[in-house]
């Protein structure tokens, strides 16, 4: 787990945490697909003689290159989305911690006020 991933327990997983996890899973699968496309292209380059790379074969290789580039662009875009989601999760966790601290402080103040009011009404 890296620093940008949420550290919540399964009981406190939010929809944003789930979206981040799903995005990271899709990103991993997309990167794997991009790597497979690259390997296929390299095999075809080495196995197909240059004189066989004409007509439909040449067209298929060009389409393969375009597809590989599009998949890589999508993977890069998805990585940006994952990073933005991870930042949002971290930001919300900080806000939730601050809110919890504020609520605890407010509860302490309310308890002090109640004790003071009780003491004042007792006198």
N, CA, C and O atoms as a printed pandas DataFrame, in Angstrom:
     atom_number atom_name residue_name chain_id  residue_number  x_coord  y_coord  z_coord
0              1         N          UNK        A               1    0.860   -1.184    0.000
1              2        CA          UNK        A               1    0.000    0.000    0.000
2              3         C          UNK        A               1    0.890    1.225    0.000
3              4         O          UNK        A               1    1.853    1.295    0.764
4              5         N          UNK        A               2    0.572    2.213   -0.866
5              6        CA          UNK        A               2    1.380    3.419   -0.875
6              7         C          UNK        A               2    0.696    4.519   -0.089
7              8         O          UNK        A               2   -0.436    4.362    0.368
8              9         N          UNK        A               3    1.393    5.635    0.063
9             10        CA          UNK        A               3    0.893    6.712    0.918
10            11         C          UNK        A               3   -0.390    7.332    0.390
11            12         O          UNK        A               3   -1.151    7.920    1.158
12            13         N          UNK        A               4   -0.646    7.209   -0.925
13            14        CA          UNK        A               4   -1.834    7.836   -1.479
14            15         C          UNK        A               4   -3.075    6.966   -1.340
15            16         O          UNK        A               4   -4.179    7.431   -1.622
16            17         N          UNK        A               5   -2.924    5.719   -0.916
17            18        CA          UNK        A               5   -4.074    4.848   -0.776
18            19         C          UNK        A               5   -4.739    5.043    0.579
19            20         O          UNK        A               5   -4.060    5.306    1.571
20            21         N          UNK        A               6   -6.056    4.918    0.628
21            22        CA          UNK        A               6   -6.763    5.088    1.896
22            23         C          UNK        A               6   -6.394    3.996    2.885
23            24         O          UNK        A               6   -6.033    2.882    2.505
24            25         N          UNK        A               7   -6.495    4.343    4.176
25            26        CA          UNK        A               7   -6.135    3.404    5.233
26            27         C          UNK        A               7   -7.347    3.043    6.076
27            28         O          UNK        A               7   -7.207    2.751    7.263
28            29         N          UNK        A               8   -8.509    3.058    5.494
29            30        CA          UNK        A               8   -9.737    2.780    6.222
30            31         C          UNK        A               8   -9.932    1.281    6.400
31            32         O          UNK        A               8   -9.423    0.469    5.628
32            33         N          UNK        A               9  -10.678    0.946    7.433
33            34        CA          UNK        A               9  -11.050   -0.450    7.614
34            35         C          UNK        A               9  -12.237   -0.730    6.699
35            36         O          UNK        A               9  -12.910    0.207    6.270
36            37         N          UNK        A              10  -12.510   -1.991    6.392
37            38        CA          UNK        A              10  -13.623   -2.303    5.491
38            39         C          UNK        A              10  -14.964   -1.769    5.981
39            40         O          UNK        A              10  -15.837   -1.460    5.170
40            41         N          UNK        A              11  -15.141   -1.657    7.309
41            42        CA          UNK        A              11  -16.413   -1.172    7.837
42            43         C          UNK        A              11  -16.643    0.307    7.540
43            44         O          UNK        A              11  -17.789    0.756    7.515
44            45         N          UNK        A              12  -15.565    1.077    7.312
45            46        CA          UNK        A              12  -15.712    2.517    7.101
46            47         C          UNK        A              12  -15.413    2.915    5.662
47            48         O          UNK        A              12  -15.159    4.089    5.391
48            49         N          UNK        A              13  -15.437    1.966    4.738
49            50        CA          UNK        A              13  -15.187    2.273    3.343
50            51         C          UNK        A              13  -16.323    3.125    2.796
51            52         O          UNK        A              13  -17.500    2.803    2.960
52            53         N          UNK        A              14  -15.947    4.209    2.148
53            54        CA          UNK        A              14  -16.929    5.114    1.563
54            55         C          UNK        A              14  -17.043    4.854    0.064
55            56         O          UNK        A              14  -16.202    4.167   -0.514
56            57         N          UNK        A              15  -18.073    5.397   -0.560
57            58        CA          UNK        A              15  -18.174    5.265   -2.021
58            59         C          UNK        A              15  -16.941    5.831   -2.735
59            60         O          UNK        A              15  -16.536    5.321   -3.779
60            61         N          UNK        A              16  -16.357    6.872   -2.176
61            62        CA          UNK        A              16  -15.154    7.449   -2.775
62            63         C          UNK        A              16  -13.985    6.466   -2.679
63            64         O          UNK        A              16  -13.206    6.336   -3.623
64            65         N          UNK        A              17  -13.860    5.780   -1.551
65            66        CA          UNK        A              17  -12.824    4.751   -1.400
66            67         C          UNK        A              17  -13.038    3.632   -2.427
67            68         O          UNK        A              17  -12.089    3.155   -3.048
68            69         N          UNK        A              18  -14.293    3.229   -2.591
69            70        CA          UNK        A              18  -14.610    2.172   -3.539
70            71         C          UNK        A              18  -14.310    2.607   -4.967
71            72         O          UNK        A              18  -13.807    1.817   -5.766
72            73         N          UNK        A              19  -14.619    3.867   -5.293
73            74        CA          UNK        A              19  -14.319    4.391   -6.629
74            75         C          UNK        A              19  -12.819    4.398   -6.874
75            76         O          UNK        A              19  -12.364    4.066   -7.969
76            77         N          UNK        A              20  -12.056    4.772   -5.866
77            78        CA          UNK        A              20  -10.600    4.779   -5.992
78            79         C          UNK        A              20  -10.087    3.361   -6.225
79            80         O          UNK        A              20   -9.264    3.139   -7.114
80            81         N          UNK        A              21  -10.559    2.416   -5.446
81            82        CA          UNK        A              21  -10.113    1.025   -5.598
82            83         C          UNK        A              21  -10.477    0.484   -6.975
83            84         O          UNK        A              21   -9.675   -0.196   -7.615
84            85         N          UNK        A              22  -11.678    0.789   -7.422
85            86        CA          UNK        A              22  -12.110    0.322   -8.743
86            87         C          UNK        A              22  -11.274    0.980   -9.837
87            88         O          UNK        A              22  -10.893    0.319  -10.803
88            89         N          UNK        A              23  -10.993    2.239   -9.701
89            90        CA          UNK        A              23  -10.179    2.952  -10.681
90            91         C          UNK        A              23   -8.774    2.371  -10.741
91            92         O          UNK        A              23   -8.209    2.204  -11.822
92            93         N          UNK        A              24   -8.218    2.065   -9.587
93            94        CA          UNK        A              24   -6.878    1.480   -9.552
94            95         C          UNK        A              24   -6.871    0.089  -10.183
95            96         O          UNK        A              24   -5.906   -0.282  -10.851
96            97         N          UNK        A              25   -7.931   -0.677   -9.979
97            98        CA          UNK        A              25   -8.036   -2.000  -10.592
98            99         C          UNK        A              25   -8.126   -1.877  -12.114
99           100         O          UNK        A              25   -7.433   -2.593  -12.837
100          101         N          UNK        A              26   -8.967   -0.981  -12.594
101          102        CA          UNK        A              26   -9.103   -0.770  -14.040
102          103         C          UNK        A              26   -7.775   -0.292  -14.618
103          104         O          UNK        A              26   -7.369   -0.718  -15.700
104          105         N          UNK        A              27   -7.111    0.585  -13.898
105          106        CA          UNK        A              27   -5.821    1.093  -14.362
106          107         C          UNK        A              27   -4.808   -0.043  -14.510
107          108         O          UNK        A              27   -4.072   -0.095  -15.495
108          109         N          UNK        A              28   -4.769   -0.939  -13.548
109          110        CA          UNK        A              28   -3.841   -2.069  -13.614
110          111         C          UNK        A              28   -4.163   -2.963  -14.815
111          112         O          UNK        A              28   -3.258   -3.404  -15.523
112          113         N          UNK        A              29   -5.448   -3.228  -15.040
113          114        CA          UNK        A              29   -5.834   -4.060  -16.186
114          115         C          UNK        A              29   -5.509   -3.365  -17.503
115          116         O          UNK        A              29   -5.065   -4.007  -18.454
116          117         N          UNK        A              30   -5.731   -2.055  -17.560
117          118        CA          UNK        A              30   -5.442   -1.288  -18.765
118          119         C          UNK        A              30   -3.941   -1.263  -19.050
119          120         O          UNK        A              30   -3.524   -1.403  -20.199
120          121         N          UNK        A              31   -3.137   -1.087  -18.013
121          122        CA          UNK        A              31   -1.688   -1.121  -18.187
122          123         C          UNK        A              31   -1.233   -2.486  -18.673
123          124         O          UNK        A              31   -0.343   -2.584  -19.518
124          125         N          UNK        A              32   -1.835   -3.526  -18.147
125          126        CA          UNK        A              32   -1.502   -4.882  -18.581
126          127         C          UNK        A              32   -1.846   -5.073  -20.056
127          128         O          UNK        A              32   -1.068   -5.656  -20.811
128          129         N          UNK        A              33   -2.997   -4.585  -20.454
129          130        CA          UNK        A              33   -3.399   -4.663  -21.865
130          131         C          UNK        A              33   -2.452   -3.884  -22.764
131          132         O          UNK        A              33   -2.116   -4.338  -23.857
132          133         N          UNK        A              34   -2.022   -2.718  -22.311
133          134        CA          UNK        A              34   -1.083   -1.915  -23.092
134          135         C          UNK        A              34    0.245   -2.649  -23.258
135          136         O          UNK        A              34    0.854   -2.617  -24.328
136          137         N          UNK        A              35    0.680   -3.299  -22.205
137          138        CA          UNK        A              35    1.931   -4.067  -22.289
138          139         C          UNK        A              35    1.789   -5.241  -23.255
139          140         O          UNK        A              35    2.711   -5.534  -24.016
140          141         N          UNK        A              36    0.649   -5.907  -23.227
141          142        CA          UNK        A              36    0.414   -7.020  -24.145
142          143         C          UNK        A              36    0.403   -6.544  -25.590
143          144         O          UNK        A              36    0.951   -7.210  -26.468
144          145         N          UNK        A              37   -0.220   -5.389  -25.842
145          146        CA          UNK        A              37   -0.228   -4.839  -27.191
146          147         C          UNK        A              37    1.196   -4.551  -27.671
147          148         O          UNK        A              37    1.541   -4.815  -28.823
148          149         N          UNK        A              38    1.998   -4.017  -26.787
149          150        CA          UNK        A              38    3.387   -3.717  -27.129
150          151         C          UNK        A              38    4.145   -4.997  -27.481
151          152         O          UNK        A              38    4.878   -5.036  -28.470
152          153         N          UNK        A              39    3.969   -6.039  -26.675
153          154        CA          UNK        A              39    4.659   -7.313  -26.925
154          155         C          UNK        A              39    4.205   -7.900  -28.268
155          156         O          UNK        A              39    5.026   -8.380  -29.049
156          157         N          UNK        A              40    2.913   -7.858  -28.526
157          158        CA          UNK        A              40    2.395   -8.382  -29.796
158          159         C          UNK        A              40    3.009   -7.623  -30.963
159          160         O          UNK        A              40    3.418   -8.231  -31.953
160          161         N          UNK        A              41    3.076   -6.307  -30.856
161          162        CA          UNK        A              41    3.657   -5.495  -31.929
162          163         C          UNK        A              41    5.118   -5.879  -32.160
163          164         O          UNK        A              41    5.554   -6.017  -33.303
164          165         N          UNK        A              42    5.865   -6.049  -31.082
165          166        CA          UNK        A              42    7.283   -6.396  -31.216
166          167         C          UNK        A              42    7.451   -7.771  -31.851
167          168         O          UNK        A              42    8.335   -7.964  -32.685
168          169         N          UNK        A              43    6.616   -8.722  -31.466
169          170        CA          UNK        A              43    6.688  -10.056  -32.073
170          171         C          UNK        A              43    6.385   -9.965  -33.563
171          172         O          UNK        A              43    7.093  -10.550  -34.382
172          173         N          UNK        A              44    5.340   -9.234  -33.910
173          174        CA          UNK        A              44    4.992   -9.091  -35.319
174          175         C          UNK        A              44    6.120   -8.418  -36.107
175          176         O          UNK        A              44    6.418   -8.832  -37.228
176          177         N          UNK        A              45    6.739   -7.404  -35.544
177          178        CA          UNK        A              45    7.837   -6.721  -36.222
178          179         C          UNK        A              45    8.991   -7.675  -36.501
179          180         O          UNK        A              45    9.591   -7.643  -37.576
180          181         N          UNK        A              46    9.291   -8.520  -35.528
181          182        CA          UNK        A              46   10.430   -9.419  -35.678
182          183         C          UNK        A              46   10.100  -10.657  -36.522
183          184         O          UNK        A              46   10.975  -11.190  -37.205
184          185         N          UNK        A              47    8.859  -11.110  -36.478
185          186        CA          UNK        A              47    8.501  -12.349  -37.164
186          187         C          UNK        A              47    8.026  -12.139  -38.590
187          188         O          UNK        A              47    8.177  -13.024  -39.432
188          189         N          UNK        A              48    7.455  -10.977  -38.866
189          190        CA          UNK        A              48    6.966  -10.730  -40.221
190          191         C          UNK        A              48    8.096  -10.151  -41.067
191          192         O          UNK        A              48    8.698   -9.145  -40.692
192          193         N          UNK        A              49    8.382  -10.766  -42.182
193          194        CA          UNK        A              49    9.393  -10.174  -43.054
194          195         C          UNK        A              49    8.899   -8.834  -43.593
195          196         O          UNK        A              49    7.698   -8.627  -43.763
196          197         N          UNK        A              50    9.817   -7.949  -43.852
197          198        CA          UNK        A              50    9.471   -6.600  -44.308
198          199         C          UNK        A              50    8.607   -6.636  -45.567
199          200         O          UNK        A              50    7.705   -5.812  -45.721
200          201         N          UNK        A              51    8.870   -7.569  -46.453
201          202        CA          UNK        A              51    8.089   -7.615  -47.693
202          203         C          UNK        A              51    6.659   -8.117  -47.460
203          204         O          UNK        A              51    5.817   -8.010  -48.351
204          205         N          UNK        A              52    6.379   -8.663  -46.266
205          206        CA          UNK        A              52    5.024   -9.127  -45.944
206          207         C          UNK        A              52    4.203   -8.014  -45.298
207          208         O          UNK        A              52    2.995   -8.154  -45.106
208          209         N          UNK        A              53    4.857   -6.926  -44.971
209          210        CA          UNK        A              53    4.162   -5.817  -44.290
210          211         C          UNK        A              53    3.610   -4.822  -45.306
211          212         O          UNK        A              53    3.935   -3.635  -45.276
212          213         N          UNK        A              54    2.789   -5.318  -46.186
213          214        CA          UNK        A              54    2.177   -4.465  -47.203
214          215         C          UNK        A              54    0.677   -4.699  -47.190
215          216         O          UNK        A              54    0.190   -5.652  -46.581
216          217         N          UNK        A              55   -0.037   -3.835  -47.855
217          218        CA          UNK        A              55   -1.481   -3.986  -48.017
218          219         C          UNK        A              55   -2.216   -4.077  -46.694
219          220         O          UNK        A              55   -2.053   -3.232  -45.813
220          221         N          UNK        A              56   -3.034   -5.122  -46.570
221          222        CA          UNK        A              56   -3.851   -5.306  -45.365
222          223         C          UNK        A              56   -2.995   -5.494  -44.119
223          224         O          UNK        A              56   -3.358   -5.016  -43.044
224          225         N          UNK        A              57   -1.862   -6.185  -44.250
225          226        CA          UNK        A              57   -0.982   -6.412  -43.099
226          227         C          UNK        A              57   -0.417   -5.077  -42.618
227          228         O          UNK        A              57   -0.385   -4.814  -41.415
228          229         N          UNK        A              58    0.020   -4.248  -43.534
229          230        CA          UNK        A              58    0.556   -2.929  -43.165
230          231         C          UNK        A              58   -0.526   -2.086  -42.507
231          232         O          UNK        A              58   -0.280   -1.390  -41.522
232          233         N          UNK        A              59   -1.721   -2.160  -43.064
233          234        CA          UNK        A              59   -2.852   -1.420  -42.491
234          235         C          UNK        A              59   -3.178   -1.923  -41.084
235          236         O          UNK        A              59   -3.448   -1.124  -40.187
236          237         N          UNK        A              60   -3.154   -3.218  -40.892
237          238        CA          UNK        A              60   -3.428   -3.796  -39.572
238          239         C          UNK        A              60   -2.361   -3.370  -38.565
239          240         O          UNK        A              60   -2.675   -3.070  -37.414
240          241         N          UNK        A              61   -1.109   -3.345  -38.995
241          242        CA          UNK        A              61   -0.025   -2.908  -38.103
242          243         C          UNK        A              61   -0.190   -1.434  -37.722
243          244         O          UNK        A              61    0.050   -1.059  -36.574
244          245         N          UNK        A              62   -0.596   -0.606  -38.675
245          246        CA          UNK        A              62   -0.831    0.815  -38.383
246          247         C          UNK        A              62   -1.980    0.979  -37.389
247          248         O          UNK        A              62   -1.896    1.778  -36.456
248          249         N          UNK        A              63   -3.049    0.217  -37.597
249          250        CA          UNK        A              63   -4.187    0.279  -36.668
250          251         C          UNK        A              63   -3.770   -0.210  -35.291
251          252         O          UNK        A              63   -4.198    0.336  -34.274
252          253         N          UNK        A              64   -2.940   -1.233  -35.262
253          254        CA          UNK        A              64   -2.434   -1.747  -33.989
254          255         C          UNK        A              64   -1.659   -0.664  -33.262
255          256         O          UNK        A              64   -1.834   -0.478  -32.057
256          257         N          UNK        A              65   -0.797    0.060  -33.984
257          258        CA          UNK        A              65   -0.020    1.147  -33.376
258          259         C          UNK        A              65   -0.939    2.238  -32.820
259          260         O          UNK        A              65   -0.725    2.751  -31.722
260          261         N          UNK        A              66   -1.964    2.580  -33.603
261          262        CA          UNK        A              66   -2.911    3.600  -33.148
262          263         C          UNK        A              66   -3.665    3.130  -31.908
263          264         O          UNK        A              66   -3.882    3.901  -30.974
264          265         N          UNK        A              67   -4.060    1.863  -31.907
265          266        CA          UNK        A              67   -4.764    1.311  -30.748
266          267         C          UNK        A              67   -3.856    1.298  -29.527
267          268         O          UNK        A              67   -4.282    1.651  -28.427
268          269         N          UNK        A              68   -2.607    0.893  -29.718
269          270        CA          UNK        A              68   -1.656    0.872  -28.603
270          271         C          UNK        A              68   -1.489    2.274  -28.014
271          272         O          UNK        A              68   -1.449    2.443  -26.796
272          273         N          UNK        A              69   -1.393    3.268  -28.882
273          274        CA          UNK        A              69   -1.248    4.651  -28.418
274          275         C          UNK        A              69   -2.497    5.111  -27.668
275          276         O          UNK        A              69   -2.393    5.757  -26.626
276          277         N          UNK        A              70   -3.671    4.782  -28.192
277          278        CA          UNK        A              70   -4.928    5.175  -27.532
278          279         C          UNK        A              70   -5.062    4.516  -26.173
279          280         O          UNK        A              70   -5.489    5.155  -25.210
280          281         N          UNK        A              71   -4.701    3.241  -26.086
281          282        CA          UNK        A              71   -4.782    2.529  -24.806
282          283         C          UNK        A              71   -3.827    3.167  -23.798
283          284         O          UNK        A              71   -4.180    3.350  -22.633
284          285         N          UNK        A              72   -2.628    3.501  -24.244
285          286        CA          UNK        A              72   -1.661    4.129  -23.336
286          287         C          UNK        A              72   -2.150    5.490  -22.862
287          288         O          UNK        A              72   -1.971    5.838  -21.695
288          289         N          UNK        A              73   -2.763    6.265  -23.753
289          290        CA          UNK        A              73   -3.325    7.566  -23.360
290          291         C          UNK        A              73   -4.426    7.382  -22.314
291          292         O          UNK        A              73   -4.502    8.137  -21.345
292          293         N          UNK        A              74   -5.272    6.380  -22.517
293          294        CA          UNK        A              74   -6.329    6.102  -21.540
294          295         C          UNK        A              74   -5.728    5.695  -20.194
295          296         O          UNK        A              74   -6.207    6.115  -19.140
296          297         N          UNK        A              75   -4.691    4.885  -20.236
297          298        CA          UNK        A              75   -4.024    4.464  -18.997
298          299         C          UNK        A              75   -3.443    5.673  -18.271
299          300         O          UNK        A              75   -3.544    5.779  -17.049
300          301         N          UNK        A              76   -2.837    6.580  -19.028
301          302        CA          UNK        A              76   -2.273    7.793  -18.419
302          303         C          UNK        A              76   -3.370    8.667  -17.818
303          304         O          UNK        A              76   -3.217    9.193  -16.716
304          305         N          UNK        A              77   -4.480    8.821  -18.547
305          306        CA          UNK        A              77   -5.605    9.613  -18.037
306          307         C          UNK        A              77   -6.177    8.980  -16.772
307          308         O          UNK        A              77   -6.502    9.676  -15.810
308          309         N          UNK        A              78   -6.296    7.663  -16.783
309          310        CA          UNK        A              78   -6.836    6.964  -15.628
310          311         C          UNK        A              78   -5.911    7.100  -14.422
311          312         O          UNK        A              78   -6.377    7.180  -13.286
312          313         N          UNK        A              79   -4.617    7.124  -14.665
313          314        CA          UNK        A              79   -3.669    7.337  -13.570
314          315         C          UNK        A              79   -3.884    8.719  -12.941
315          316         O          UNK        A              79   -3.828    8.864  -11.720
316          317         N          UNK        A              80   -4.127    9.725  -13.777
317          318        CA          UNK        A              80   -4.413   11.067  -13.260
318          319         C          UNK        A              80   -5.680   11.065  -12.401
319          320         O          UNK        A              80   -5.725   11.694  -11.343
320          321         N          UNK        A              81   -6.710   10.350  -12.870
321          322        CA          UNK        A              81   -7.964   10.262  -12.114
322          323         C          UNK        A              81   -7.719    9.553  -10.783
323          324         O          UNK        A              81   -8.235    9.977   -9.749
324          325         N          UNK        A              82   -6.944    8.490  -10.805
325          326        CA          UNK        A              82   -6.638    7.756   -9.571
326          327         C          UNK        A              82   -5.924    8.650   -8.566
327          328         O          UNK        A              82   -6.226    8.631   -7.373
328          329         N          UNK        A              83   -4.980    9.427   -9.063
329          330        CA          UNK        A              83   -4.254   10.331   -8.166
330          331         C          UNK        A              83   -5.177   11.392   -7.581
331          332         O          UNK        A              83   -5.075   11.722   -6.399
332          333         N          UNK        A              84   -6.072   11.924   -8.398
333          334        CA          UNK        A              84   -7.026   12.926   -7.904
334          335         C          UNK        A              84   -7.956   12.311   -6.862
335          336         O          UNK        A              84   -8.239   12.936   -5.840
336          337         N          UNK        A              85   -8.431   11.102   -7.107
337          338        CA          UNK        A              85   -9.287   10.427   -6.128
338          339         C          UNK        A              85   -8.533   10.151   -4.833
339          340         O          UNK        A              85   -9.081   10.330   -3.745
340          341         N          UNK        A              86   -7.292    9.719   -4.941
341          342        CA          UNK        A              86   -6.491    9.445   -3.741
342          343         C          UNK        A              86   -6.291   10.719   -2.934
343          344         O          UNK        A              86   -6.350   10.693   -1.704
344          345         N          UNK        A              87   -6.055   11.830   -3.616
345          346        CA          UNK        A              87   -5.895   13.108   -2.913
346          347         C          UNK        A              87   -7.199   13.502   -2.222
347          348         O          UNK        A              87   -7.183   13.997   -1.096
348          349         N          UNK        A              88   -8.314   13.284   -2.890
349          350        CA          UNK        A              88   -9.611   13.624   -2.294
350          351         C          UNK        A              88   -9.892   12.756   -1.070
351          352         O          UNK        A              88  -10.389   13.246   -0.056
352          353         N          UNK        A              89   -9.570   11.464   -1.166
353          354        CA          UNK        A              89   -9.764   10.567   -0.022
354          355         C          UNK        A              89   -8.912   11.040    1.152
355          356         O          UNK        A              89   -9.396   11.112    2.281
356          357         N          UNK        A              90   -7.653   11.362    0.891
357          358        CA          UNK        A              90   -6.761   11.834    1.960
358          359         C          UNK        A              90   -7.282   13.135    2.567
359          360         O          UNK        A              90   -7.252   13.313    3.784
360          361         N          UNK        A              91   -7.757   14.038    1.717
361          362        CA          UNK        A              91   -8.295   15.316    2.198
362          363         C          UNK        A              91   -9.525   15.088    3.082
363          364         O          UNK        A              91   -9.662   15.698    4.142
364          365         N          UNK        A              92  -10.401   14.216    2.638
365          366        CA          UNK        A              92  -11.600   13.929    3.437
366          367         C          UNK        A              92  -11.255   13.259    4.758
367          368         O          UNK        A              92  -11.889   13.528    5.778
368          369         N          UNK        A              93  -10.246   12.382    4.743
369          370        CA          UNK        A              93   -9.835   11.752    6.000
370          371         C          UNK        A              93   -9.317   12.797    6.983
371          372         O          UNK        A              93   -9.603   12.720    8.178
372          373         N          UNK        A              94   -8.562   13.770    6.490
373          374        CA          UNK        A              94   -8.073   14.844    7.357
374          375         C          UNK        A              94   -9.247   15.655    7.910
375          376         O          UNK        A              94   -9.279   15.994    9.093
376          377         N          UNK        A              95  -10.208   15.961    7.037
377          378        CA          UNK        A              95  -11.383   16.723    7.491
378          379         C          UNK        A              95  -12.191   15.936    8.520
379          380         O          UNK        A              95  -12.665   16.500    9.507
380          381         N          UNK        A              96  -12.345   14.632    8.288
381          382        CA          UNK        A              96  -13.081   13.795    9.241
382          383         C          UNK        A              96  -12.368   13.745   10.587
383          384         O          UNK        A              96  -13.014   13.780   11.635
384          385         N          UNK        A              97  -11.055   13.665   10.562
385          386        CA          UNK        A              97  -10.279   13.656   11.812
386          387         C          UNK        A              97  -10.465   14.987   12.540
387          388         O          UNK        A              97  -10.681   15.012   13.752
388          389         N          UNK        A              98  -10.381   16.079   11.804
389          390        CA          UNK        A              98  -10.552   17.407   12.407
390          391         C          UNK        A              98  -11.968   17.548   12.978
391          392         O          UNK        A              98  -12.151   18.101   14.062
392          393         N          UNK        A              99  -12.962   17.049   12.245
393          394        CA          UNK        A              99  -14.345   17.102   12.721
394          395         C          UNK        A              99  -14.503   16.298   14.009
395          396         O          UNK        A              99  -15.169   16.745   14.943
396          397         N          UNK        A             100  -13.904   15.130   14.062
397          398        CA          UNK        A             100  -13.964   14.303   15.268
398          399         C          UNK        A             100  -13.323   15.031   16.449
399          400         O          UNK        A             100  -13.862   15.027   17.556
400          401         N          UNK        A             101  -12.181   15.650   16.208
401          402        CA          UNK        A             101  -11.502   16.402   17.265
402          403         C          UNK        A             101  -12.354   17.583   17.726
403          404         O          UNK        A             101  -12.445   17.869   18.920
404          405         N          UNK        A             102  -12.974   18.263   16.767
405          406        CA          UNK        A             102  -13.823   19.416   17.095
406          407         C          UNK        A             102  -15.035   18.969   17.909
407          408         O          UNK        A             102  -15.410   19.626   18.879
408          409         N          UNK        A             103  -15.638   17.869   17.521
409          410        CA          UNK        A             103  -16.796   17.345   18.263
410          411         C          UNK        A             103  -16.401   16.954   19.681
411          412         O          UNK        A             103  -17.150   17.196   20.628
412          413         N          UNK        A             104  -15.226   16.349   19.827
413          414        CA          UNK        A             104  -14.758   15.968   21.159
414          415         C          UNK        A             104  -14.527   17.216   22.008
415          416         O          UNK        A             104  -14.883   17.246   23.186
416          417         N          UNK        A             105  -13.933   18.238   21.410
417          418        CA          UNK        A             105  -13.717   19.491   22.134
418          419         C          UNK        A             105  -15.030   20.139   22.526
419          420         O          UNK        A             105  -15.167   20.652   23.636
420          421         N          UNK        A             106  -15.998   20.117   21.615
421          422        CA          UNK        A             106  -17.318   20.682   21.904
422          423         C          UNK        A             106  -17.997   19.909   23.026
423          424         O          UNK        A             106  -18.625   20.511   23.897
424          425         N          UNK        A             107  -17.881   18.595   23.020
425          426        CA          UNK        A             107  -18.475   17.782   24.086
426          427         C          UNK        A             107  -17.848   18.124   25.429
427          428         O          UNK        A             107  -18.543   18.182   26.444
428          429         N          UNK        A             108  -16.530   18.351   25.440
429          430        CA          UNK        A             108  -15.855   18.744   26.681
430          431         C          UNK        A             108  -16.377   20.091   27.179
431          432         O          UNK        A             108  -16.636   20.272   28.368
432          433         N          UNK        A             109  -16.525   21.029   26.245
433          434        CA          UNK        A             109  -17.021   22.367   26.627
434          435         C          UNK        A             109  -18.448   22.264   27.154
435          436         O          UNK        A             109  -18.788   22.887   28.159
436          437         N          UNK        A             110  -19.280   21.481   26.479
437          438        CA          UNK        A             110  -20.661   21.318   26.929
438          439         C          UNK        A             110  -20.708   20.682   28.314
439          440         O          UNK        A             110  -21.526   21.069   29.148
440          441         N          UNK        A             111  -19.838   19.714   28.561
441          442        CA          UNK        A             111  -19.791   19.067   29.878
442          443         C          UNK        A             111  -19.354   20.073   30.936
443          444         O          UNK        A             111  -19.907   20.090   32.037
444          445         N          UNK        A             112  -18.375   20.905   30.619
445          446        CA          UNK        A             112  -17.917   21.933   31.557
446          447         C          UNK        A             112  -19.017   22.942   31.839
447          448         O          UNK        A             112  -19.212   23.364   32.979
448          449         N          UNK        A             113  -19.745   23.330   30.773
449          450        CA          UNK        A             113  -20.838   24.287   30.957
450          451         C          UNK        A             113  -21.938   23.690   31.820
451          452         O          UNK        A             113  -22.473   24.364   32.700
452          453         N          UNK        A             114  -22.278   22.430   31.573
453          454        CA          UNK        A             114  -23.323   21.773   32.360
454          455         C          UNK        A             114  -22.899   21.674   33.811
455          456         O          UNK        A             114  -23.705   21.887   34.716
456          457         N          UNK        A             115  -21.640   21.351   34.033
457          458        CA          UNK        A             115  -21.125   21.244   35.407
458          459         C          UNK        A             115  -21.156   22.621   36.061
459          460         O          UNK        A             115  -21.512   22.746   37.233
460          461         N          UNK        A             116  -20.788   23.638   35.317
461          462        CA          UNK        A             116  -20.789   25.002   35.867
462          463         C          UNK        A             116  -22.217   25.452   36.180
463          464         O          UNK        A             116  -22.462   26.063   37.220
464          465         N          UNK        A             117  -23.169   25.149   35.271
465          466        CA          UNK        A             117  -24.562   25.522   35.496
466          467         C          UNK        A             117  -25.118   24.770   36.705
467          468         O          UNK        A             117  -25.866   25.336   37.502
468          469         N          UNK        A             118  -24.763   23.534   36.833
469          470        CA          UNK        A             118  -25.235   22.746   37.951
470          471         C          UNK        A             118  -24.654   23.298   39.260
471          472         O          UNK        A             118  -25.342   23.364   40.279
472          473         N          UNK        A             119  -23.407   23.683   39.213
473          474        CA          UNK        A             119  -22.749   24.240   40.386
474          475         C          UNK        A             119  -23.389   25.593   40.741
475          476         O          UNK        A             119  -23.610   25.904   41.911
476          477         N          UNK        A             120  -23.679   26.383   39.702
477          478        CA          UNK        A             120  -24.282   27.705   39.937
478          479         C          UNK        A             120  -25.698   27.582   40.480
479          480         O          UNK        A             120  -26.077   28.343   41.370
480          481         N          UNK        A             121  -26.479   26.660   39.976
481          482        CA          UNK        A             121  -27.853   26.499   40.438
482          483         C          UNK        A             121  -27.898   25.852   41.809
483          484         O          UNK        A             121  -28.898   25.977   42.516
484          485         N          UNK        A             122  -26.840   25.168   42.194
485          486        CA          UNK        A             122  -26.774   24.531   43.500
486          487         C          UNK        A             122  -26.453   25.553   44.576
487          488         O          UNK        A             122  -26.737   25.302   45.748
488          489         N          UNK        A             123  -25.888   26.667   44.238
489          490        CA          UNK        A             123  -25.506   27.695   45.210
490          491         C          UNK        A             123  -26.619   28.643   45.485
491          492         O          UNK        A             123  -26.459   29.568   46.281
